[in-house]
C-alpha cells in the first residue's frame, strides 16, 4: 500500500475543512514574489530586512492604499464621489446581494444558482460548459466591491475576503484534471487576472482587507498571472485575451519581480498575433463580428496598459494602424442601428453601448472622420466616398445605398473558414431596409456541453437555417469561397463567388444590386453530384408572411408598409415549401420565425440554377414581377441579358458574371 497516496488526499480534505477564523502567520516567504527594491517600497524593505514581517506587510498595505502612480481604468481609491451613496444599478446590486448568500450567476444566459453555505465550486447546475467555466470568472466580485463603496456596508468586504480565500483554498492548481480544466483554463485565469485589480482597489479601504490578506491576495494573483505565459492558448481570441491581460497585470502590479517579463510576454504575443489574426482588409480571422469587436478592444486595452507602464513604444506604428483598420472594417459591415450580422457566433448589442465604444475608439483615433461620424451618431465627422464595400479577404460584402436608417443594406458572407466560430453558411446574408432587419442570421444559442447542449448548438449552425443553397439539406463543407467578381457602380453592384460546398458540387452565387433598390440572386449548382437542391430563406419573427405556392413567392405583411418580396423567377419547375425556423438573439433564448425553401432535383451532371428576386417595397400589396430571357442570355456562361417587368414597367438587366 502506498501510504503517501493516502496521506496527501487526507491532508487536502483536512485543509479544505479549516476555517478562516484566525489570520495566517506572516512569514518571510510571503514576500518572495515582490520586488522590494521597487520605488516606494523602501520602508517595507527596511522592515523586511529587519525581520519584522508583520510590520512590513502593514507598510506594504499602506503603500497600496496611498499609491498614486498606477491608475486603474475604472476603479481607483480617491473616487469616493463616484460611488458613495450612489446607485450602482439594479443588476449590480442584485448580484452583490445574492453573492452574500452564495447565489451566483456565472452566465447571463441563466439565472442564479445556490452554490451552498459551504461553497461548492465544482457544482455544475446545468450541463453547459460555459456555466462551469464562467463560474471561475467570479463576475459578481466587482459588483460586491461597487456595492461596498456605495454603501460602506462591511458585509460585502468581509464576504469577498471569505470567498477569495475559499476559492483559492478549494481550487488549487493540480487539485484534479477535471477541476484544472475549468478553474485553470487559461482564458478563465486571464479573466480573473483582468478583473481582480479593480476588485482589489474597490475593497482596499476596508478594515477586513488586512495585511495578512494582502499577502494572500498577492501570492494568489502572482501564481495566476505566472500561469498564463506557460499555458497560452494556441490561437484565436483566447490567446489575445490572455496576452493583453498578462500585460495589464505587469502594468497594474509593477511591484512584482516578474512584472517586466509579463509585460514583455504580452507585448510580444500581441505584436505577433495582430499580424496573423487580422486580414489585410481589417477583419479578425475568426470572422465573427462579436469577436472582431472584442479583438479591437483587446488591442487597445493592451496599448493603454503599455502606456501605464511607459512601454507603449514596444508597439510599432503598424499596430495602431491595424486597429484603426479593424474599426473601419466594422463600420463598413454595420447596419444603421449600429448592429452587424450575427455571423459566426455573434449576437445583437444595444446601440448606446456600441456608440460608447465608438466614442472610446474615436479618442484613440481622433483624425479618423468615419470613426468620428459613428461616435457622434453623424453630428460630426464625414462618411467615406464608398457605399457598397467588399472586405475581400474576409469575404464580407456590403451592398449599400446609404448610411442612415432609411437605407437598404445587405451584408453577405462568402469567406474562408473561421476556426471554432465558423458555421457552414457561405452565401448567407442579412438584409436591412428602412429601419428593419428582414433576414437576421440564426444566431448561436449555445456553445458546448453535454450531448443535448451540443445538439442544440448544431441546430443553429446547420446550413439549411441560413440563406444559402443546400444539397439534400446536408451541411456544406466549411471551406474557402473563391471570389469570381466584385464590382460596384451607381446602377449595378455585382458579386460572384464560387464555394466548393459538397463533394462533386460547387455552389456559385451571383448577387446583383440593381439601381440601389433590389437584388437579383442567381445560384448555380455545378458538378456531378445529384440529389435535392434547395435555396433557403429565413425571415424576421414578426413578419407574418404570405405564401403563394402557385407563383412561388413569399411577401411580408407589415402594417407600416415597409415590406419585402422574395420570389423564385425560375421558368423550370421549382417547389416552394415552408420550413421550421428559429432565431437566437441572445445566449439560450430563441423564438420561432418563418422560413422557407425553393427546391428542385439535380438528376445528372448538368448545372442547375435558381433565380430569386429579393425586392423591398412600400405598401401592403406585393408587386407583380415577371422575367424574360433576352437574346444572348446564357446562365451557364454567366452572361446575363434579362427583362424584368415590375408592375408593368420593364427593365433590362445586362451583366457579365
C-alpha positions in Angstrom: 0.0 0.0 0.0 1.3 3.5 -0.9 0.9 5.5 2.3 1.9 8.7 0.5 -1.0 8.5 -1.9 -3.4 8.2 1.0 -1.9 10.9 3.2 -1.9 13.6 0.5 -5.7 13.5 -0.1 -6.4 13.2 3.7 -4.3 16.3 4.2 -6.1 18.1 1.4 -9.5 17.2 2.9 -8.4 18.5 6.3 -7.2 21.7 4.8 -10.5 22.2 2.9 -12.3 22.0 6.3 -10.1 24.5 8.0 -11.9 27.8 8.9 -10.6 31.3 8.4 -11.2 32.3 11.9 -7.6 33.2 12.5 -5.4 35.3 10.3 -2.4 33.4 9.0 1.0 34.0 10.3 3.1 36.3 8.1 6.5 34.9 7.1 9.5 35.8 5.0 8.3 33.5 2.3 5.2 35.7 1.7 7.3 38.4 0.2 9.3 36.3 -2.3 7.4 37.4 -5.4 7.7 41.1 -4.6 10.5 43.4 -5.8 11.2 45.2 -2.5 13.6 47.5 -4.4 10.8 49.0 -6.3 10.5 52.8 -5.8 8.1 53.5 -2.9 8.8 50.2 -1.1 11.8 51.5 0.8 10.2 51.4 4.2 8.7 48.0 3.5 12.1 46.7 2.6 13.7 48.1 5.8 11.1 46.3 7.9 11.6 43.1 5.9 15.4 43.2 6.2 14.9 43.7 10.0 12.8 40.6 10.1 9.6 42.3 11.2 7.4 40.7 8.6 4.0 41.7 10.1 5.1 45.3 10.1 6.5 45.0 6.6 3.1 43.7 5.5 1.3 46.5 7.2 3.6 49.0 5.5 3.0 47.3 2.1 -0.7 47.7 2.6 -0.2 51.4 3.5 1.8 51.8 0.2 -1.1 50.3 -1.9 -3.7 52.4 -0.1 -1.7 55.6 -1.0 -0.3 54.6 -4.4 -1.0 57.3 -7.0 1.3 56.4 -9.9 -0.8 53.5 -11.1 -4.4 54.2 -12.2 -6.9 51.6 -12.9 -9.1 52.3 -16.0 -12.3 52.1 -13.9 -11.8 51.7 -10.1 -9.5 53.7 -8.0 -9.0 54.9 -4.5 -10.0 58.6 -4.2 -13.0 58.2 -6.4 -15.5 58.0 -3.5 -17.6 60.7 -5.0 -18.3 58.3 -7.9 -19.7 55.6 -5.5 -20.6 56.8 -2.0 -24.3 56.9 -1.7 -24.7 56.5 -5.4 -26.9 53.9 -7.2 -24.7 51.1 -8.6 -27.5 49.8 -10.7 -30.2 47.2 -10.0 -28.3 44.4 -11.8 -25.1 45.0 -9.9 -26.9 45.3 -6.6 -28.8 42.0 -7.2 -25.5 40.2 -8.0 -23.9 41.7 -4.9 -26.7 40.8 -2.5 -27.2 37.4 -3.9 -23.5 36.8 -3.5 -23.8 37.3 0.2 -26.0 34.2 0.2 -23.7 32.3 -2.2 -26.2 32.6 -5.1 -24.1 33.3 -8.1 -25.0 33.9 -11.8 -22.0 32.5 -13.7 -23.5 33.2 -17.1 -26.1 35.8 -18.2 -27.9 33.2 -20.2 -29.1 31.6 -17.0 -30.4 32.7 -13.6 -28.8 32.5 -10.2 -27.8 29.2 -8.7 -27.3 28.4 -5.0 -23.8 27.1 -4.5 -24.3 26.3 -0.9 -23.3 27.7 2.5 -20.0 25.8 2.1 -19.5 26.9 -1.5 -19.3 24.1 -4.0 -17.0 25.5 -6.7 -17.3 22.2 -8.6 -21.1 22.3 -8.9 -22.4 22.0 -12.4 -26.1 23.0 -12.2 -26.7 22.7 -16.0 -24.5 20.7 -18.4 -23.3 23.8 -20.3 -19.6 24.1 -20.2 -19.8 27.8 -20.2 -21.6 27.8 -16.9 -18.8 25.9 -15.2 -16.0 27.8 -16.9 -17.6 31.2 -16.2 -18.2 30.4 -12.5 -14.5 30.7 -12.1 -14.5 34.2 -13.7 -16.3 35.3 -10.4 -18.2 38.1 -12.2 -20.1 39.1 -9.0 -17.0 40.2 -7.1 -16.7 43.6 -8.7 -20.5 44.3 -8.1 -19.8 43.4 -4.5 -17.0 45.9 -4.5 -19.2 48.6 -6.1 -21.9 47.9 -3.5 -19.4 48.2 -0.7 -18.0 51.5 -1.9 -21.6 52.8 -2.4 -22.9 51.7 1.0 -19.9 51.3 3.2 -21.5 48.0 4.4 -18.7 45.8 5.6 -20.7 42.7 5.0 -19.6 42.9 1.3 -15.9 43.3 2.1 -16.0 40.5 4.8 -17.8 38.1 2.4 -15.5 38.9 -0.5 -12.4 38.2 1.6 -14.0 35.0 2.6 -14.9 34.0 -0.9 -11.5 34.8 -2.3 -9.8 32.7 0.3 -12.4 29.9 -0.2 -11.9 29.9 -3.9 -8.1 29.8 -3.6 -8.2 27.0 -1.0 -10.7 24.8 -2.8 -9.3 25.3 -6.3 -5.6 24.8 -6.0 -3.7 24.2 -9.3 -3.4 20.4 -9.6 -6.4 19.5 -7.5 -7.7 17.3 -10.3 -7.5 17.3 -14.1 -11.2 18.0 -14.2 -11.1 21.0 -11.9 -8.0 22.3 -13.7 -9.9 22.2 -16.9 -12.4 24.7 -15.6 -10.8 26.7 -12.8 -7.4 26.9 -14.5 -8.3 27.1 -18.2 -6.0 29.9 -19.3 -8.9 32.1 -20.5 -10.6 31.9 -17.1 -7.3 32.6 -15.4 -6.8 35.7 -17.6 -10.3 36.9 -16.8 -9.5 36.8 -13.1 -6.1 38.5 -13.7 -8.0 41.3 -15.6 -10.8 41.8 -13.1 -9.1 41.3 -9.8 -7.1 44.6 -9.8 -10.4 46.5 -10.0 -11.9 44.4 -7.2 -8.6 44.9 -5.2 -9.0 48.7 -5.5 -12.7 48.6 -4.5 -12.1 46.7 -1.3 -8.7 48.1 -0.4 -10.0 50.7 2.1 -11.8 48.0 4.1 -10.6 47.1 7.6 -11.3 43.5 6.5 -8.5 43.9 3.9 -5.8 43.1 6.4 -2.0 42.9 5.8 -2.2 39.2 6.0 -4.9 39.1 3.4 -2.9 41.4 1.2 -0.1 38.9 1.0 -2.5 36.1 0.4 -4.1 38.1 -2.4 -0.7 39.0 -4.0 0.5 35.4 -3.7 -2.5 34.0 -5.5 -2.5 36.8 -8.1 1.1 36.2 -8.8 0.5 32.4 -9.3 -2.4 33.1 -11.7 -0.5 35.7 -13.8 2.6 33.5 -13.9 0.5 30.6 -15.1 -0.7 32.3 -18.3 2.6 32.6 -20.3 3.3 28.9 -19.6 -0.2 27.9 -20.8 -1.1 30.3 -23.6 -4.0 29.1 -25.8 -2.8 28.2 -29.3 -4.6 30.8 -31.3 -7.7 33.0 -31.7 -9.3 35.5 -29.4 -8.4 33.4 -26.3 -4.7 34.0 -27.0 -5.3 37.7 -27.5 -7.2 38.0 -24.2 -4.6 36.1 -22.3 -1.7 38.2 -23.6 -3.5 41.5 -23.1 -4.4 40.6 -19.6 -0.9 39.5 -18.7 0.4 42.8 -20.0 -2.2 44.5 -17.8 -1.1 42.5 -14.8 2.5 43.6 -15.3 1.4 47.2 -15.6 -1.0 47.3 -12.7 1.3 45.4 -10.3 4.8 46.7 -11.3 5.9 45.7 -7.8 6.1 42.1 -8.7 9.6 40.8 -9.7 8.0 39.1 -12.8 6.1 42.2 -13.9 8.6 43.2 -16.6 8.6 39.7 -18.1 4.8 39.6 -18.0 4.7 42.9 -20.0 7.3 41.7 -22.4 5.5 38.4 -23.0 2.1 40.1 -23.6 3.5 42.7 -26.0 5.5 40.0 -27.9 2.4 37.8 -28.4 0.2 40.7 -29.4 2.7 42.1 -31.9 2.9 38.7 -33.4 -0.8 37.8 -33.4 -2.0 41.1 -34.8 -0.2 40.3 -38.0 -1.5 36.7 -38.0 -5.1 37.3 -36.9 -6.1 40.4 -38.8 -6.6 40.2 -42.5 -5.4 43.0 -44.8 -9.0 44.2 -45.1 -9.2 44.7 -41.3 -11.3 41.7 -40.2 -10.1 39.4 -37.4 -9.7 35.9 -38.8 -12.3 34.2 -36.7 -14.8 36.1 -38.9 -17.3 36.6 -36.0 -18.3 40.3 -35.8 -18.7 40.0 -32.0 -15.2 38.6 -31.5 -13.9 41.1 -34.0 -15.1 43.9 -31.7 -13.5 42.0 -28.7 -10.2 41.9 -30.6 -10.3 45.7 -31.2 -10.8 46.3 -27.5 -8.1 43.8 -26.6 -5.5 45.5 -28.8 -6.5 49.0 -27.5 -6.5 47.9 -23.8 -3.1 46.4 -24.3 -1.7 49.6 -25.8 -3.2 51.6 -22.9 -1.8 49.1 -20.3 1.6 49.6 -22.0 1.2 53.4 -21.7 0.5 52.8 -18.0 3.9 51.2 -17.7 5.6 53.6 -20.1 6.4 50.9 -22.6 4.0 51.8 -25.4 6.9 52.3 -27.8 7.2 48.5 -27.8 4.3 48.5 -30.2 5.2 49.6 -33.8 3.2 52.2 -35.7 1.7 49.5 -37.8 0.0 48.1 -34.7 -2.2 51.1 -34.1 -2.8 51.4 -37.9 -4.2 47.8 -38.0 -6.5 48.5 -35.1 -7.8 51.6 -36.9 -8.4 49.4 -40.0 -10.4 47.0 -37.8 -12.7 49.7 -36.7 -13.3 51.0 -40.2 -14.0 47.4 -41.3 -16.6 47.1 -38.6 -18.2 50.3 -39.7 -18.5 49.0 -43.2 -20.4 45.9 -42.2 -22.6 47.7 -39.7 -26.3 48.5 -40.1 -27.7 52.0 -39.3 -28.7 50.8 -35.8 -25.0 50.0 -35.1 -25.6 46.3 -35.1 -23.9 43.9 -37.5 -24.8 40.5 -38.9 -24.9 37.7 -36.4 -22.5 35.6 -38.4 -20.3 33.1 -36.7 -21.4 33.1 -33.0 -22.4 36.8 -32.8 -25.4 38.4 -31.1 -27.2 41.7 -31.0 -26.0 44.7 -29.0 -27.6 47.8 -27.6 -27.0 50.9 -29.8 -26.0 53.0 -26.8 -23.2 50.5 -25.9 -21.9 50.4 -29.4 -21.9 54.3 -29.7 -20.0 54.4 -26.4 -17.4 52.0 -27.9 -17.0 54.2 -31.0 -16.6 57.2 -28.7 -13.7 55.4 -27.0 -12.2 54.4 -30.3 -12.6 58.0 -31.6 -10.4 59.2 -28.8 -7.8 56.8 -29.8 -8.0 57.8 -33.5 -9.3 61.4 -33.4 -8.3 62.1 -37.0 -10.4 59.3 -38.5 -13.6 61.0 -39.8 -15.6 57.8 -40.3 -15.0 56.7 -36.7 -15.9 60.2 -35.5 -19.1 60.0 -37.5 -20.1 56.8 -35.8 -19.0 58.1 -32.4 -21.2 61.2 -32.7 -24.1 59.5 -34.5 -23.5 61.7 -37.5 -23.2 65.0 -35.8 -19.5 65.2 -36.6 -17.1 63.5 -39.0 -17.7 62.5 -42.6 -18.7 59.4 -44.3 -16.5 57.6 -46.9 -17.0 58.1 -50.6 -18.0 54.5 -51.0 -21.4 53.0 -50.3 -21.0 49.3 -51.1 -17.8 47.8 -49.9 -16.0 44.5 -50.1 -13.8 43.1 -47.4 -12.4 40.7 -49.9 -10.0 38.6 -47.8 -12.5 38.0 -45.1 -15.3 37.6 -47.6 -17.8 40.1 -46.1 -19.6 42.0 -48.9 -21.8 45.0 -48.1 -24.3 46.3 -50.7 -25.5 49.7 -49.5 -27.4 52.7 -50.9 -26.9 54.9 -47.8 -25.8 55.1 -44.2 -28.9 56.3 -42.4 -31.9 54.5 -41.0 -33.8 54.8 -44.3 -31.1 52.9 -46.3 -31.0 49.5 -47.8 -28.1 47.4 -46.6 -27.3 43.8 -47.4 -24.2 42.1 -45.8 -23.3 38.7 -47.4 -20.7 36.2 -46.2 -18.5 34.3 -48.6 -15.5 33.6 -46.5 -12.6 31.3 -45.7 -13.0 29.1 -42.6 -13.3 31.0 -39.3 -12.0 28.4 -36.7 -14.2 27.5 -33.8 -16.8 30.1 -34.6 -17.2 29.1 -38.2 -20.5 27.9 -39.4 -21.2 26.1 -42.7 -23.1 29.1 -44.1 -21.2 30.7 -47.0 -23.7 32.7 -49.1 -25.8 33.7 -46.2 -26.8 37.3 -45.7 -28.7 39.8 -43.6 -30.9 42.5 -45.2 -31.8 45.8 -43.6 -34.3 48.1 -45.2 -35.6 51.4 -43.7 -35.1 50.5 -40.1 -35.9 46.8 -40.3 -33.6 43.7 -40.5 -35.8 41.4 -42.6 -33.5 38.4 -42.6 -31.5 38.0 -39.4 -29.0 35.2 -39.1 -30.0 32.2 -37.0 -27.5 33.2 -34.2 -25.6 31.0 -31.8 -28.0 30.0 -28.9 -25.4 27.9 -27.0 -21.7 26.9 -27.2 -20.8 23.5 -25.7 -21.6 21.0 -23.0 -23.2 17.5 -22.9 -24.7 15.7 -25.8 -28.0 17.6 -25.5 -26.3 21.0 -25.4 -24.1 20.2 -28.4 -27.2 19.1 -30.4 -28.8 22.4 -29.7 -25.7 24.2 -30.9 -25.7 22.2 -34.1 -29.4 23.1 -34.7 -28.3 26.8 -35.1 -25.2 26.0 -37.1 -26.6 23.9 -39.9 -26.5 25.1 -43.4 -30.3 24.9 -44.0 -31.1 27.5 -41.4 -29.0 30.1 -43.3 -29.8 32.0 -46.6 -27.9 29.7 -48.9 -28.0 26.6 -51.1 -28.0 23.0 -49.8 -27.8 19.5 -51.3 -30.2 17.1 -49.6 -30.4 19.5 -46.7 -26.9 18.5 -45.5 -24.3 20.8 -44.1 -21.8 22.2 -46.7 -18.1 21.7 -46.2 -16.5 24.6 -44.3 -14.0 25.8 -46.8 -12.8 28.9 -48.6 -15.1 30.7 -51.1 -13.4 32.0 -54.2 -14.3 35.5 -55.4 -15.0 35.5 -59.1 -16.2 39.1 -59.5 -16.8 42.1 -57.3 -17.7 45.4 -58.9 -19.7 48.4 -57.7 -21.4 51.2 -59.5 -24.3 53.6 -59.1 -26.7 51.4 -61.3 -25.3 48.0 -60.5 -23.2 46.2 -57.9 -22.2 42.6 -58.7 -20.7 39.9 -56.5 -20.0 36.4 -57.9 -18.2 33.8 -55.8 -17.8 30.0 -56.0 -17.9 27.8 -53.0 -16.9 24.1 -53.1 -19.9 23.2 -50.9 -20.2 19.4 -51.3 -18.3 16.5 -52.8 -18.9 16.8 -56.5 -20.9 20.1 -56.3 -19.8 23.7 -56.4 -22.2 26.4 -55.5 -21.8 29.6 -57.5 -23.8 32.6 -56.2 -24.2 35.9 -58.0 -25.9 38.8 -56.3 -26.9 41.9 -58.4 -27.9 45.0 -56.5 -29.9 46.8 -59.2 -30.3 50.6 -59.2 -29.5 50.5 -55.4 -33.1 49.3 -54.9 -33.5 45.5 -55.2 -31.5 42.2 -55.5 -31.4 39.5 -58.1 -29.7 36.3 -56.8 -28.6 33.7 -59.3 -27.5 30.4 -57.7 -25.8 27.7 -59.8 -25.2 24.1 -58.7 -22.2 22.9 -60.7 -20.9 19.3 -60.7 -21.7 15.6 -60.9 -23.4 15.3 -57.6 -27.1 14.5 -57.6 -29.9 15.0 -55.1 -32.4 17.6 -53.9 -31.3 21.2 -54.2 -32.7 23.9 -52.0 -32.2 27.7 -51.7 -33.3 28.7 -48.2 -34.6 31.9 -46.7 -35.4 32.9 -43.1 -37.5 36.0 -42.1 -37.8 38.1 -39.0 -40.1 36.6 -36.4 -42.8 39.2 -36.7 -43.0 39.3 -40.5 -46.3 37.4 -40.8 -45.5 36.3 -44.4 -48.0 35.4 -47.1 -47.1 32.3 -49.1 -48.1 31.8 -52.7 -47.1 28.3 -53.8 -48.6 28.8 -57.2 -46.4 31.8 -58.1 -43.5 30.7 -55.9 -43.4 33.9 -53.8 -43.4 35.0 -50.2 -44.1 38.5 -49.0 -44.1 40.1 -45.6 -47.2 41.9 -44.3 -46.0 44.7 -42.0 -48.8 47.2 -41.5 -46.3 50.1 -41.7 -45.9 49.4 -45.4 -42.2 48.6 -45.2 -42.2 45.1 -46.8 -40.2 42.5 -48.6 -41.0 40.2 -51.5 -38.9 37.1 -52.2 -39.8 35.3 -55.4 -38.4 32.5 -57.5 -38.2 33.6 -61.1 -37.3 30.1 -62.5 -39.1 29.1 -65.6 -38.5 25.4 -64.9 -40.4 23.6 -62.1 -39.5 24.8 -58.6 -41.3 23.9 -55.4 -41.9 26.4 -52.5 -42.1 24.8 -49.1 -42.3 26.2 -45.6 -39.7 25.1 -43.1 -39.3 25.3 -39.3 -37.4 28.5 -38.4 -35.8 29.8 -35.2 -33.6 32.7 -34.3 -31.5 33.3 -31.2 -30.6 36.9 -30.4 -29.1 36.2 -27.0 -27.5 33.2 -25.4 -30.0 30.5 -24.5 -33.0 32.4 -25.8 -34.9 31.5 -29.0 -38.0 32.5 -30.9 -39.8 30.8 -33.8 -39.8 32.6 -37.1 -40.9 31.9 -40.7 -38.6 30.0 -43.0 -38.9 28.6 -46.5 -37.1 26.9 -49.3 -37.2 26.8 -53.1 -36.4 23.2 -54.2 -35.8 21.1 -57.3 -33.9 17.9 -58.2 -30.5 17.6 -59.6 -30.5 14.3 -61.5 -27.3 14.4 -63.5 -24.1 16.3 -64.1 -25.8 19.3 -65.7 -25.7 22.6 -64.0 -28.9 23.7 -62.3 -29.8 27.3 -61.4 -32.1 29.2 -59.2 -33.1 32.8 -60.0 -34.6 34.7 -57.0 -35.6 38.3 -56.6 -35.4 40.0 -53.2 -37.5 43.1 -53.6 -38.1 45.7 -50.9 -41.3 47.6 -51.5 -43.6 50.2 -49.9 -47.3 49.4 -49.3 -49.5 46.4 -48.5 -49.7 44.9 -51.9 -46.7 42.9 -53.3 -45.6 43.9 -56.8 -46.2 41.7 -59.8 -42.8 40.6 -61.2 -42.1 38.5 -64.3 -38.9 37.7 -66.1 -37.9 37.1 -69.7 -34.6 35.9 -71.1 -33.4 38.1 -74.0 -31.3 37.0 -76.9 -27.7 36.2 -75.8 -28.6 35.4 -72.2 -26.6 32.4 -71.1 -26.7 31.5 -67.4 -24.2 28.7 -68.0 -21.6 31.2 -69.3 -22.5 33.9 -66.8 -23.8 36.3 -69.5 -26.9 38.0 -68.3 -29.5 39.7 -70.6 -32.9 39.7 -68.9 -36.0 41.8 -69.0 -37.8 42.2 -65.6 -41.3 43.5 -65.6 -42.3 45.0 -62.3 -45.9 46.2 -62.0 -46.0 46.6 -65.8 -42.8 48.5 -66.0 -40.0 46.8 -67.9 -36.3 47.0 -67.1 -33.4 45.3 -68.9 -30.6 43.8 -66.8 -27.3 43.2 -68.6 -24.2 41.9 -66.8 -21.3 39.6 -67.1 -20.8 37.4 -64.0 
